[in-house]
């Protein structure tokens, strides 16, 4: 019982630097086709495109973290995608974001 707890503690301590260092903010320009946002289907396509752009940028932003990179990328993606959707502030895009289970 002690070994699994110690392993979990070691993993969480190893992952902490990833979360601590990914709090730095960065600027990101995204390409959004506002005409696509007029329909639910178009908003879903734009969200998928936005997710891909965010993913690529987060990989670049966290590439220095070899062990904890997957956790850092996931944290960066969630934070950045939420921020981008809020900044774009389109009802269809927000609905697509909220309906997406991987947010």
Residue frames as a rotation matrix with the C-alpha (Angstrom) as fourth column:
UNK 1
0.563 0.826 0.000 0.00
0.826 -0.563 0.000 0.00
0.000 0.000 -1.000 0.00
UNK 2
0.426 -0.469 -0.774 2.83
0.181 -0.794 0.581 2.41
-0.886 -0.388 -0.253 0.78
UNK 3
-0.571 -0.740 0.356 4.56
0.481 0.050 0.875 1.85
-0.665 0.671 0.327 -2.56
UNK 4
-0.117 0.561 0.820 1.59
0.955 -0.162 0.248 2.94
0.272 0.812 -0.517 -4.72
UNK 5
0.838 0.422 -0.347 1.13
0.519 -0.812 0.266 6.03
-0.170 -0.403 -0.899 -2.55
UNK 6
0.126 -0.882 -0.455 4.83
0.170 -0.432 0.886 6.87
-0.977 -0.188 0.095 -2.78
UNK 7
-0.589 -0.312 0.746 4.76
0.746 0.146 0.650 6.34
-0.312 0.939 0.147 -6.54
UNK 8
0.351 0.799 0.488 1.73
0.884 -0.455 0.108 8.62
0.308 0.394 -0.866 -6.87
UNK 9
0.779 -0.124 -0.615 3.40
0.282 -0.806 0.521 11.26
-0.560 -0.579 -0.593 -4.69
UNK 10
-0.293 -0.956 -0.003 6.59
0.344 -0.109 0.933 11.04
-0.892 0.272 0.361 -6.75
UNK 11
-0.385 0.223 0.895 4.60
0.921 0.026 0.390 11.41
0.064 0.975 -0.215 -9.96
UNK 12
0.703 0.706 0.086 2.69
0.694 -0.708 0.132 14.41
0.154 -0.034 -0.988 -8.68
UNK 13
0.490 -0.613 -0.619 5.90
0.161 -0.635 0.756 16.08
-0.857 -0.470 -0.212 -7.49
UNK 14
-0.544 -0.709 0.449 7.51
0.551 0.102 0.828 15.42
-0.633 0.698 0.335 -10.88
UNK 15
-0.119 0.589 0.799 4.50
0.950 -0.165 0.263 16.93
0.287 0.791 -0.540 -12.65
UNK 16
0.523 0.383 -0.761 4.37
0.687 -0.718 0.111 20.05
-0.504 -0.581 -0.639 -10.46
UNK 17
-0.432 -0.704 -0.563 7.16
0.185 -0.681 0.709 21.88
-0.882 0.202 0.425 -12.33
UNK 18
-0.747 0.209 0.631 5.20
0.656 0.083 0.750 21.38
0.104 0.974 -0.199 -15.55
UNK 19
0.315 0.946 0.074 2.17
0.895 -0.322 0.310 23.12
0.317 -0.031 -0.948 -14.14
UNK 20
0.398 -0.218 -0.891 4.16
0.566 -0.706 0.426 25.74
-0.722 -0.673 -0.158 -12.32
UNK 21
-0.586 -0.752 -0.302 6.14
0.206 -0.499 0.842 26.78
-0.783 0.431 0.447 -15.38
UNK 22
-0.648 0.386 0.657 3.22
0.731 0.071 0.679 26.75
0.215 0.920 -0.328 -17.81
UNK 23
0.270 0.760 -0.590 1.54
0.838 -0.488 -0.245 29.63
-0.475 -0.428 -0.769 -16.04
UNK 24
-0.650 -0.525 -0.550 3.52
0.145 -0.796 0.588 32.05
-0.746 0.302 0.593 -18.18
UNK 25
0.499 0.864 -0.073 1.23
0.160 -0.175 -0.971 33.83
-0.852 0.473 -0.225 -20.58
UNK 26
-0.721 -0.666 0.193 1.91
0.339 -0.097 0.936 34.10
-0.604 0.740 0.296 -24.28
UNK 27
-0.060 0.651 -0.756 0.28
-0.650 -0.601 -0.465 35.89
-0.757 0.464 0.460 -27.17
UNK 28
-0.689 -0.091 0.719 -1.21
0.375 0.804 0.462 33.85
-0.620 0.587 -0.520 -29.97
UNK 29
-0.421 0.555 -0.717 -2.87
-0.821 -0.570 0.041 34.94
-0.386 0.605 0.696 -33.17
UNK 30
-0.527 0.329 0.784 -5.54
0.288 0.937 -0.200 32.54
-0.800 0.120 -0.588 -34.41
UNK 31
-0.930 0.246 -0.272 -7.35
-0.342 -0.312 0.886 32.30
0.133 0.918 0.374 -37.70
UNK 32
-0.520 0.838 0.164 -11.13
0.371 0.395 -0.841 32.29
-0.770 -0.376 -0.516 -37.36
UNK 33
-0.884 0.363 0.293 -13.58
0.212 -0.247 0.945 32.44
0.415 0.899 0.141 -40.24
UNK 34
-0.817 0.576 0.008 -16.44
-0.320 -0.443 -0.838 34.47
-0.479 -0.687 0.546 -38.75
UNK 35
-0.206 0.762 -0.614 -18.76
-0.944 0.012 0.331 33.33
0.259 0.648 0.716 -41.56
UNK 36
-0.478 -0.041 -0.877 -18.25
-0.042 0.999 -0.024 29.73
0.877 0.025 -0.479 -40.42
UNK 37
-0.987 0.019 -0.160 -19.40
0.161 0.074 -0.984 30.67
-0.007 -0.997 -0.076 -36.92
UNK 38
-0.550 0.834 -0.044 -22.88
-0.831 -0.540 0.133 31.47
0.087 0.110 0.990 -38.19
UNK 39
0.448 0.677 -0.584 -23.82
-0.551 0.724 0.416 27.78
0.704 0.136 0.697 -38.11
UNK 40
0.718 -0.134 0.683 -23.34
-0.576 0.436 0.691 25.13
-0.390 -0.890 0.236 -35.44
UNK 41
0.843 -0.395 0.365 -21.52
0.501 0.824 -0.265 22.85
-0.196 0.406 0.892 -37.89
UNK 42
0.513 -0.654 0.556 -19.22
0.211 -0.532 -0.820 25.67
0.832 0.538 -0.135 -38.94
UNK 43
0.506 -0.291 0.812 -18.50
-0.801 -0.507 0.318 26.53
0.319 -0.811 -0.490 -35.32
UNK 44
0.838 -0.190 0.511 -17.59
-0.115 0.855 0.506 22.89
-0.534 -0.483 0.695 -34.66
UNK 45
0.685 -0.611 0.397 -15.18
0.671 0.316 -0.670 22.96
0.284 0.726 0.627 -37.61
UNK 46
0.408 -0.524 0.748 -13.65
-0.248 -0.852 -0.461 26.22
0.879 0.002 -0.477 -36.41
UNK 47
0.703 -0.125 0.700 -13.30
-0.697 0.074 0.714 24.77
-0.141 -0.989 -0.036 -32.90
UNK 48
0.843 -0.407 0.352 -11.46
0.409 0.910 0.074 21.73
-0.351 0.082 0.933 -34.31
UNK 49
0.479 -0.671 0.567 -9.15
0.506 -0.317 -0.802 24.03
0.717 0.671 0.188 -36.25
UNK 50
0.482 -0.236 0.844 -8.61
-0.609 -0.783 0.129 26.23
0.630 -0.576 -0.521 -33.20
UNK 51
0.878 -0.134 0.460 -7.83
-0.297 0.601 0.742 23.16
-0.376 -0.788 0.488 -31.07
UNK 52
0.695 -0.648 0.312 -5.18
0.716 0.582 -0.385 22.10
0.068 0.491 0.868 -33.59
UNK 53
0.340 -0.556 0.758 -3.57
0.077 -0.787 -0.612 25.55
0.937 0.267 -0.225 -33.60
UNK 54
0.609 -0.056 0.791 -3.56
-0.756 -0.341 0.558 25.63
0.238 -0.938 -0.250 -29.81
UNK 55
0.933 -0.253 0.256 -2.12
0.137 0.907 0.398 22.12
-0.333 -0.336 0.881 -29.61
UNK 56
0.512 -0.770 0.381 0.76
0.690 0.106 -0.716 23.00
0.511 0.630 0.586 -31.95
UNK 57
0.261 -0.399 0.879 1.55
-0.314 -0.896 -0.314 26.18
0.913 -0.194 -0.359 -30.02
UNK 58
0.768 0.074 0.636 1.40
-0.640 0.108 0.761 24.44
-0.012 -0.991 0.131 -26.64
UNK 59
0.836 -0.544 0.064 3.86
0.547 0.836 -0.039 21.81
-0.032 0.067 0.997 -27.83
UNK 60
0.187 -0.782 0.595 6.29
0.432 -0.478 -0.765 24.58
0.882 0.400 0.248 -28.74
UNK 61
0.339 0.020 0.941 5.70
-0.598 -0.768 0.232 26.38
0.727 -0.641 -0.248 -25.44
UNK 62
0.704 0.032 0.709 6.34
-0.660 0.399 0.637 23.25
-0.263 -0.917 0.302 -23.35
UNK 63
0.807 -0.331 -0.488 8.98
-0.132 0.706 -0.696 21.40
0.575 0.626 0.526 -25.37
UNK 64
-0.159 -0.927 0.340 11.70
-0.648 -0.162 -0.744 21.97
0.745 -0.338 -0.575 -22.74
UNK 65
-0.084 0.215 0.973 9.89
-0.932 0.329 -0.153 19.66
-0.353 -0.919 0.173 -20.31
UNK 66
-0.585 -0.225 -0.779 10.80
-0.635 0.725 0.267 16.12
0.505 0.651 -0.567 -21.37
UNK 67
-0.955 0.186 -0.233 9.31
0.279 0.828 -0.486 14.06
0.102 -0.529 -0.843 -18.51
UNK 68
-0.452 0.811 -0.371 6.29
0.440 -0.159 -0.884 16.19
-0.776 -0.562 -0.285 -17.73
UNK 69
-0.956 -0.005 -0.293 5.62
-0.227 -0.619 0.752 17.45
-0.185 0.785 0.591 -21.26
UNK 70
-0.619 0.785 -0.025 2.32
0.487 0.408 0.772 15.54
0.616 0.465 -0.635 -21.78
UNK 71
0.008 0.622 -0.783 0.88
0.985 -0.138 -0.100 17.06
-0.170 -0.771 -0.614 -18.61
UNK 72
-0.507 -0.285 -0.813 2.19
0.257 -0.951 0.173 20.52
-0.823 -0.121 0.556 -19.45
UNK 73
-0.986 0.166 0.025 0.75
-0.010 -0.202 0.979 20.35
0.168 0.965 0.201 -22.98
UNK 74
-0.314 0.929 -0.199 -2.65
0.792 0.371 0.485 19.25
0.524 -0.005 -0.851 -21.70
UNK 75
-0.015 0.248 -0.969 -2.71
0.825 -0.545 -0.152 22.01
-0.565 -0.801 -0.196 -19.09
UNK 76
-0.770 -0.358 -0.528 -1.61
0.017 -0.839 0.545 24.59
-0.638 0.410 0.652 -21.68
UNK 77
-0.870 0.463 0.168 -4.23
0.266 0.155 0.951 23.40
0.414 0.873 -0.258 -24.20
UNK 78
-0.063 0.905 -0.420 -7.10
0.976 0.144 0.163 23.59
0.208 -0.400 -0.893 -21.74
UNK 79
-0.053 -0.021 -0.998 -6.15
0.591 -0.807 -0.014 27.03
-0.805 -0.591 0.055 -20.48
UNK 80
-0.840 -0.382 -0.385 -5.38
-0.052 -0.650 0.758 28.48
-0.540 0.657 0.526 -23.91
UNK 81
-0.750 0.624 0.219 -8.45
0.482 0.289 0.827 27.05
0.453 0.726 -0.517 -25.65
UNK 82
0.094 0.796 -0.597 -10.73
0.989 -0.142 -0.033 28.35
-0.111 -0.588 -0.801 -22.91
UNK 83
-0.232 -0.278 -0.932 -9.11
0.308 -0.930 0.200 31.78
-0.923 -0.241 0.301 -23.17
UNK 84
-0.984 -0.176 -0.020 -9.39
0.028 -0.265 0.964 31.83
-0.175 0.948 0.266 -26.97
UNK 85
-0.427 0.898 0.103 -13.06
0.779 0.308 0.547 30.82
0.460 0.313 -0.831 -26.97
UNK 86
0.191 0.464 -0.865 -13.78
0.853 -0.514 -0.088 33.50
-0.485 -0.721 -0.494 -24.35
UNK 87
-0.519 -0.483 -0.705 -11.92
0.106 -0.855 0.508 36.13
-0.848 0.189 0.495 -26.37
UNK 88
-0.959 0.207 0.192 -13.71
0.202 0.028 0.979 35.25
0.198 0.978 -0.069 -29.62
UNK 89
-0.734 0.664 -0.143 -17.02
-0.077 -0.290 -0.954 35.34
-0.675 -0.689 0.264 -27.71
UNK 90
-0.588 0.587 -0.556 -19.28
-0.709 -0.043 0.704 33.80
0.390 0.808 0.441 -30.35
UNK 91
0.077 0.709 0.701 -22.40
-0.929 0.307 -0.209 31.96
-0.363 -0.635 0.682 -29.11
UNK 92
0.866 0.257 -0.429 -22.05
-0.436 0.808 -0.396 29.06
0.245 0.529 0.812 -31.57
UNK 93
-0.001 -0.948 -0.318 -18.36
-0.256 0.307 -0.916 28.61
0.967 0.080 -0.243 -30.80
UNK 94
-0.536 -0.127 0.834 -19.04
-0.834 -0.073 -0.547 28.73
0.130 -0.989 -0.067 -27.05
UNK 95
0.505 0.798 0.327 -21.79
-0.810 0.570 -0.140 26.12
-0.299 -0.194 0.934 -27.47
UNK 96
0.705 -0.322 -0.632 -19.46
-0.238 0.732 -0.638 23.87
0.668 0.601 0.439 -29.51
UNK 97
-0.389 -0.896 0.214 -16.76
-0.464 -0.010 -0.886 24.29
0.796 -0.444 -0.412 -26.86
UNK 98
-0.313 0.340 0.887 -19.12
-0.932 0.069 -0.355 23.45
-0.182 -0.938 0.295 -24.00
UNK 99
0.747 0.665 -0.019 -20.48
-0.647 0.720 -0.250 20.42
-0.153 0.199 0.968 -25.87
UNK 100
0.309 -0.728 -0.611 -16.98
-0.446 0.457 -0.770 19.08
0.840 0.511 -0.183 -26.53
UNK 101
0.975 0.146 -0.167 -16.12
0.060 0.553 0.831 16.37
0.213 -0.820 0.531 -23.99
UNK 102
0.328 -0.933 -0.147 -12.36
0.895 0.356 -0.268 16.86
0.302 -0.044 0.952 -24.38
UNK 103
0.355 -0.202 0.913 -12.33
-0.081 -0.979 -0.185 20.41
0.931 -0.008 -0.364 -23.07
